[in-house]
Amino acid sequence: MNATVNTPNTPAPVSTRTVIESNHMGGRWIDRLYKLGTTDAVELINKDSTLYKGRVHRRRISIQNAEGENFFAVAYESADGRWFDNCGMPIKKPVNIAKDFDQESLQINISSTPHSATSE
């Protein structure tokens, strides 16, 4: 039997991987999304405690509350197709994903807005 025995003045073995305990839910390991501080940045920790290297997109989805009223919520989609709710927990792909809007269409070109006519 091979066993590691720590003798005095010998450092304990060091693991090369940090295990994220909050990725352990209901007796199994899950992928989990974490928000970084007060920014909009997020990181995805895989079920094996490794950091996901791909992109994660923030999406707007439409869902219903208990009274049957629709409202918008935030969900996240990884580049490899995994989905997460706004708490970072894995979810199935939402049915009602809001269409992305064109940022350029929201910008107002000040030079093209009509000015009030002044008489000379």
C-alpha positions in Angstrom: 0.0 0.0 0.0 1.4 3.4 -1.0 0.6 6.2 1.4 2.0 9.6 1.9 3.3 10.1 5.4 4.1 13.6 6.6 7.1 13.7 8.9 8.1 16.7 11.0 9.6 19.5 8.9 8.1 18.1 5.7 5.6 20.2 3.8 2.2 18.6 3.1 1.4 17.7 -0.5 0.0 20.6 -2.4 -3.0 20.1 -4.8 -2.6 21.8 -8.1 -6.4 22.3 -8.3 -8.6 24.3 -6.0 -12.0 22.6 -5.5 -15.0 25.0 -5.6 -17.4 23.6 -3.0 -20.3 25.8 -4.1 -20.2 23.8 -7.4 -21.4 20.8 -5.4 -25.2 20.8 -5.3 -27.6 18.0 -4.5 -24.8 15.4 -4.3 -23.3 16.1 -7.7 -20.9 18.5 -9.2 -22.3 21.2 -11.5 -21.0 24.0 -13.8 -21.6 27.4 -12.2 -21.4 31.0 -13.2 -19.9 33.6 -10.9 -20.2 37.4 -11.1 -17.0 39.3 -10.5 -17.4 42.1 -8.0 -19.6 45.1 -8.9 -18.8 44.8 -12.6 -20.8 43.0 -15.3 -17.9 40.5 -15.8 -18.6 36.9 -15.1 -16.6 33.7 -15.0 -17.7 30.2 -15.6 -16.3 27.4 -13.4 -16.7 24.0 -14.8 -17.8 21.0 -12.7 -14.2 19.9 -12.5 -13.3 23.2 -10.9 -11.4 24.5 -14.0 -12.0 28.0 -15.5 -14.0 28.1 -18.8 -11.9 29.8 -21.4 -14.7 30.6 -23.9 -17.0 33.7 -24.1 -20.1 34.1 -22.0 -22.9 36.2 -23.4 -25.5 38.0 -21.4 -29.0 37.5 -22.9 -32.4 39.0 -22.2 -35.2 36.4 -21.8 -39.0 36.7 -21.3 -40.5 34.6 -18.5 -43.9 34.5 -16.7 -44.4 35.1 -13.0 -46.9 33.1 -10.8 -49.8 35.5 -11.9 -49.1 34.8 -15.6 -47.6 38.2 -16.3 -44.6 38.4 -18.7 -41.4 40.2 -17.7 -37.8 40.3 -18.8 -34.9 38.6 -16.9 -31.2 38.0 -17.6 -29.7 34.7 -18.5 -26.2 33.8 -19.7 -25.2 31.6 -22.6 -21.7 30.2 -23.0 -20.1 29.8 -26.4 -20.5 26.0 -26.2 -24.3 26.3 -25.6 -24.7 26.0 -21.8 -27.2 28.3 -20.2 -27.3 29.9 -16.7 -29.9 31.9 -14.8 -29.1 35.3 -13.1 -28.0 33.4 -10.0 -25.4 31.5 -11.9 -27.2 28.1 -11.8 -27.4 25.9 -14.9 -30.8 26.0 -16.7 -32.3 24.5 -19.9 -32.2 26.7 -22.9 -34.9 29.3 -22.5 -37.8 29.3 -24.9 -38.4 33.0 -25.1 -35.1 34.7 -25.9 -35.5 38.4 -26.7 -34.0 39.4 -30.0 -30.8 41.4 -29.8 -31.4 45.0 -30.7 -29.1 47.0 -32.9 -27.1 49.5 -30.7 -26.5 51.7 -33.7 -30.3 52.2 -34.2 -30.5 53.7 -30.7 -27.9 56.4 -31.2 -29.2 59.7 -32.3 -27.2 61.6 -34.9 -27.5 65.2 -33.6 -26.5 66.7 -36.9 -29.5 65.1 -38.6 -32.1 66.2 -36.1 -34.3 69.0 -37.4 -33.6 72.5 -35.9 -36.2 75.0 -35.3 -36.4 77.5 -38.1 -35.5 81.0 -37.3 -36.5 84.0 -39.4 -33.9 86.4 -40.5 
